[in-house]
């Protein structure tokens, strides 16, 4: 997927911050159809139990949890593609114009958890870069700077994830790793940060 950049302006600050990204739907298409993942893909929710009498549910993977089951009911027929997002604020990249940003990675929950955990599997791909936002250098209080960074974060993430809004509601046709065409619904499922709230891109 090709790279693009877009300016993000925060109220009260004339200089826009740059978000760098790639088309998230193209990355989903790449991961969903990758032949290397043929034997480690899940296409629907499952109920696992700890005993033969099926009295106690086992929640150890994303497709065994309640979220996928509820989402499947909401969309009806079709394949749910749980979008998993991760950021790395410890790795900063310098861009032209003295802009610094940190990477945003993504994967899909259809890929088995054990495979996603292996760095060499290629299950995680680079989605984009979020601007750091040097608001502390401006004439503002710590609280105001914190709020400005939060607004920048949300505005930047909305840009990166915007294509999911329509695709998650109407569905898109994708070819899986076995060559079968499926009606898929990519939905934001996991973001390991307290900053993401329900309905973030709804």
Protein Blocks (a to p, Z undefined) as FASTA:
>chain_A
ZZdddddddehiabdcddddddfklmmmmmmmmmklmmmccfbdcdddfbfnlpaccdfb
fklmmklmmmmmmnopaddddddddddfkbccddehhiacdddddddfkbcfklmmpmkl
opaccfbdcdebiaklpccdfklmmmmmmmmmmmmmmmmmmmmmmmmmnopadddfkopa
cddddddfbdcbfkbcghklZZ
